[in-house]
Amino acid sequence: MDRRAFQALTNYLAKIPGVSLIHAGTYDNGLWWVKLKIDIGHKAAWRVVQELGCVVNCLSISERLPTVFYPVSPAPYLNGGLCR
């Protein structure tokens, strides 16, 4: 991915409600990665997770895209405790 396209992607991701971009990068072979923080207190947080998962993992109905979206989180005791 060229630099301008990658910058456009990260700019777009930064506009998603409840999302902040933590880190992003590219590799010499053209692959890229982004690390996002989703504010779990935001009213759209769960919707954001669902939509990103759908778009990134399943957008094409005829073939899988070469992308993967999976949420990662620190242990609950490092992340405000268990949800109740």
Secondary structure, 3 states (H helix, E strand, C coil): CCHHHHHHHHHHHHCCCCEEEEEEEECCCCCEEEEEEECCCCCCHHHHHHHHHHHHHHCCCCCCCCCCCCCCCCCHHHCCCCCC
